[in-house]
Amino acid sequence: MKVDKKVLQGEPSREEKRKFTKKEWGFVLATIVVAVGCLINGLTSDFQSGNIWGLFYGTFATVLLILAILLGVRRRIMRISSRYSFLQAAPWLSLHLYSGGLFLVLMLMHSGFHRPVGTLTGWVYWLSLWTVFSGLVGWGLQKWIPKVLTSGLSIEVNFDRIHDLVDAIRKKAEEQINACEEPVRGFCMKKILPVLQGPTVRLIYFFDITGGLAARLREFDYLYRFLGPTEKQKLDDLLKLYKTKLAIDKHYTLQRPLRVWLYAHLPVSMLLLVLVVIHVFVVLYY
């Protein structure tokens, strides 16, 4: 049986690409409906939150916001979602992105493309802008950072375990350094141990995934030429720990923006949902 090389390399097949294109049609259709509605509204009446058009926009904007929040619910039921195809990550991420984008459009149409003057509606307006903007930033980070990591690194690291991994590497390196003789011990105390004290953010990894590793290793190569077989082996073992720590620093540097983004996006989106619910309650009962 003939196997496509692109499939073996992890690239999507033609069938998968066609499926992805079909999923896009729902978003395209919804966008067309919104655009036609906007055109008809503009020709027949003003954009106001209190008329039938404005109430229609507000209602569907609320529905779309709830749909977008459902992605967070899916993450809380990950064990269950992994068993069923309709709860897999890819379609839910698409739902999250498309719902969030259309929510912002409908929210702007609901407000008449003007900044609301009320306190509650003003908060809803600005939080909506921030939530969608931060969502787009997060989407870009989730597209870019994994590609950088997989293209330049050979190990995978769980962000939550980075501190424990670095501690384990440092303790193991200290034991090996204490067993070395001079000049290896002095060299490692000066060049290796300071690097192993904790995970470090290095901005160079955003521009160069190697982080100048070749230049760092030249000092090791120079010392290596003056050592006997036993000390060379000890230095090789320490060098492996050193390289592993630098690889962990790359993960720490590149994964950290995703964590920071999560704290900037998720709490604000939840606050937005609460304020939207309060706004709907106020409109219905007052």
N, C-alpha and C positions, 0 to 999 in steps of 0.2 A: 504494500500500500504506500502510495506516494504522500509524503508529509510536507506541508508548506514550511519552508525555513523561517518565514516571518512569524508563524505560530509558535515554533520552538523558541524563538527569541522573545516571545512575550508580546508581540505586536498583534493588534486586533485583526481577525480575518475579515474577508469581504462581507461575509454574512453578518458578522457582528457590527460592522460599519453600517450596513443597511438597516439593521435593527435600531441602531442609535439614531439614524436619520428619521426613521418612522416615529420614534418617540418625540422628536422635535416638532412634529406636525401639530400635536395638541397645543403646544405653546404658541406656534404660529397662528393657529386658528383663533385661540383666545386673544392674541394681540390684534388680529384683524377685527374681531367682534368689538373690542374696546375702542379701536380706532374709528370704526363706523359709528358706534354709539357717541363718541366724542364729536364727530362731524355732525350728526343729526342734532345733538344737543346744541352745538354752536349755531346751527341754522335756525332752530326753533325757539330757543330760550337762552337765558344767561346761565352761566355756571354758578350755582348756588347750592349750599349744603342743605337748605331747607325745602327745596322743591322736590318733585318726584325723581328727577334725575339725580340730584345730590344724595337723596336717601338710597337710591339704587346703588350708586357708587360706594357709599359708606358701608352698606350691607355686604356687598361682595368683597370690599377691601378687608372687612373683619373676617369673613370666611377664609380668604386667602392667607391672612396673618395666622389664623389657627392652623391651617394646613402646613404653613412653613414651620410653626413651632413643633408639629408632630415629628419632625426629624429628631428633635431632642428626646421625645418620648421613645422613639425607636432605639436610641442609644441606651436607654435605661432597660430595655427588654432585649438586649443583644442575644442572650442565650436562646430566647424563643425565636427571634427573627432569623437566626442562622438556619433554622429548620425549614423555613417556608420561603419560596421564591418571591412571593409578593412583598416580603419584608426585607429583601436584600438591599444593600447600601446604595448601589448606583441609581435605581429609579427614585429612591427617596431623596437622594442628594439633588437630582434634577427637579423633583417636586419642590424642594426647599428653595432652590435658586429661582425657578420660574415663578413660584407663588410670591416670593419676596419682591421680585421685580415688578410684577403686575400689581401687587399690593401698593407699592409706592406710586405707581401711575394713577391708580384709582383714588388713592388718598389725596393726591394733588388735584384731581378732577373734583373730588368731593368738596375740597376747600376752595374751589373756584380759582385755583392757581394763585391764591393769595395767602400770605402768612396770617393765620388766625390771630385775633386780638385778645381772645379769652385766655385765662391762665391754663386751664386744663387742655383746651384744644391747642394752645401754643406748645405745651409740653409734648403732646401727641405728635405734632407736626415736626418738631426738631428731633425727637427721639426716632421717628420714622426715617428721617434723612440719615441719622447716624447709624441706625441699625442696617439699612440697606448698603450704605457706603462701607461700613466695617465688614459686612458680609461679602462684598465684592473683593475687599482686600484679603479676607481670609480665604476666599476661593482661589485668588491668585497665589497666595502663599502655599496652599495645599497642592496646587499644580506644579509650582516651581521647586519648592524645597525637596520633596521626595525624589525628583529627577536629579537634583544636584547630589543628594546623598547616595543614590544608587549608581551614579556615574563615577563617583570618586572614592567610594568606600567599599570594603569587602566584608564588613561586619555590620550586624544590626543591633541596635541598643534601645532598650526600653527607657524612655526619659525618666520615669519614676524610680528606676534602679541605678541611675548614674552615680549618685553619691556613694552608694554601697559598693559599686564596682570599683570606683576610684580608691576607696578606703582599702579594699582587698588587694588591689594592685600595689598600693604604697607599702602595706605591711609585708607583702611578699618581696618587694624590691629591697626594703630595709634589711630583711633577713639575708638576702643574697649579697648585698653590699658589705654587710658585716663579715661575711665569709671570704671576701676578696682581700687581696694584698695590694700594697701600693705599687704602681700609681693608679690602679683601677679604682680603689676605694675612694681616694681623694677626688678623682675625676668625676665619679658618679655622685658623690656627695655634693659637688658643685653644679653639675650639669643635669642630673636626672632627678634627684630628690625634690628640688624646688618645683619642678614641673608636676610632680605627683601629689602635691599638697591638697589639691581639690580641683573640681571641674572649673575650667576657665573659658570665658567668652573671648574669642579671638576674631576680630572683625575681618581679618584677612581671608577667612574661609568663605565669606560672601563673594569674594572676587577671585580667589585662587583656592580651590579645594585641597591642594597639596599643602598649603600653608608654609611654603618654603622648606619643605622637609629635606630636600637634597642638600641645602646649605647647612642644615642642622646636623646632618649625618657626616659631613666632612670631618668634623672634629673626632668623631668615633673612628673613622677610617684612618686618621693620622695616628691615633693611639694604638689601634689594632696592629699596626705593622711592627710594633716594638714588644709585643707580648708573646709568651709561650703558649703552647696548645691549651693548657688548663685555664689560664686566664682569658684566653680568647673565647673559650666556651662560656665562661662566666659572663664576659662582656656581651656575647651574643644573646644569652638568656635575659640579661638586663635590657638589651636593646629591643627585644620583643615586647617587654612590658612597657618600655618607653613609647614605642610606636602604637601600642594598643591604647595607652592613655591619650596620645595625640588624636587618635581616631575617635575616642569618646568625646574629646573636646570639640571635634567637628560636629558630632551629633548634638552636643549640648548647645553649641552656638547656633546651629541652624534650626533645631527643634524649639528652642526657647521662644522665638517670635510667635510660633503657633500657640503656645501656652499664654503668652501675653495677650494675643489677639482674642483668645477664648474668653478671658476675663473682661475684655473691652466690648465683646459682642453679646455674649449670653445673658449676663445680668441686665443689660440695657433692653434686650429684646423681651425678656420676661416682664420688666417694668412697663414696657410699651404695651404688652398684652393686658396687663392689669388696668392701665389707664384707658385703653380702648374699651374694656368691659365697663368701667365706670362711666365713660362717655356715653356708651349705648344706654346704660341704665338711666342716666340723667335725661337723655333725649326721650326715652319711652315714658318716663314717669313724671317728668316736669315739663 
